[in-house]
Amino acid sequence: MSISPDLLKLLSTEIDFFRKTTQALIKRHGGMTLAEDVHVIGPHDKEGDSEKPYPFATSAIIHGNEIAGLASLNAFCEFLLSEEVRLSMPIVIFLGNVKAAYAGVRSLDSDLNRNFGRPPKPGDHESQRVQDLKKVLAKVRYYFDLHQTIGPCPKGFFIFSHTDKCYHFARGALPRQDMVTYWDGIYTTEGMCSDQYVNALGGVAITLELGALGGFQPWQVSLGFLGVLSAYRYVRYLQKHGHVPHWHQDERLCGQLGTIYTWQKVVPYPSNETVVPLLTSANFSFLKAGTPVAMVDGKPLLLDVSGYQLFASYYNTLKDNGHKPHELLRILKVVSHEEFSYIQPPPPAVTTAGSQAS
């Protein structure tokens, strides 16, 4: 997949702006460049002098073709340059895979967002890049990552491994935003994601999906900026007061909090010789049991549960090359916060996991 000349021009402008603005931020607030497109901004101890953690980190372009978050980070950088802002804590801002972004692809050699639990692999761009990111994320307490979905999606949503801290971080940042959560801390057996890595080391990490791929859609850029800004304010409040804010418990928000989903079933990608996915509807579309979701060796594969569609695969073994995905799709169900917090979840319907999703 290649990137159009017009979009490439916009992307280059945004990346140049990011690089100039982060250097201006370092000059204004202090800080340093830790690796290519990885910066700590604000008061900090020099690298190697202290093991103090970074209170807050935010990122975009972990997947190369998910570029809307870049413009969101640029808007956040502009905010930090305003005269009214005085940083009282160090924050980390970084881009994950700029080389893949310039190529207009998700990744060059392997999925960067599945490499955080793997040893380095010589000659693999993403495997090498992730070593720089791991050094930084290992010291991060709160991490806010920006992504986009491969398939059509009518709205933005959070996705994260459910803990009380992750839940309150998401609710405190964007209380009206829907969220997709899961209990066991394992999003995919394909490999460890950046937010899983931070959570596994005792941090608090969540991802905000900005909707479907499609360049720099204004509503997606605005949502990303608002999310990053609100997440930063949440962590700043925590640093100042010693406890997390619970803005989402304000009476004005009663009945307006975003919906909580979790998956009730993961439908694995069939191992048959020919698979033709049939789904063309958007994420969060409701599918009834009995809906044909793929043709497998010429026969329809029917869904055996009803629920909301998430991360459907569009890989067609009749025409596409490369590795088959692990999943055909996931089916979501709605749960309450009380149910999610106090009821032990049942074992997953399908243990084979993995996805082309962000």
Protein Blocks (a to p, Z undefined) as FASTA:
>chain_A
ZZdfklmmmmmmmmmmmmmmmmmmmmmnopadfbghiacedjdddehjaccdcfbdcdeh
kbfklmklmmmmmmmmmmmmpmklccfbdcddddfblmlmmnopabfkbcfklmmmcccd
ehilklmmmmmmmmmmmmpfbdcdddddfbdcfbdcddddddfklmmmmmmmmmmbccdd
dfklpabfkbccfklmmmmnopacddddebjaeijafklmmmmmmmmmmmmmmmmmmmmn
opacdfklpfklgopaccddddfbdcdddfbfbdcdfbfbdehiacdehiafbdeehiac
ddfbdcddehiafbdfklpgcjddfbfbdcdddddfklmmmmccdddfblbgcdfbZZ
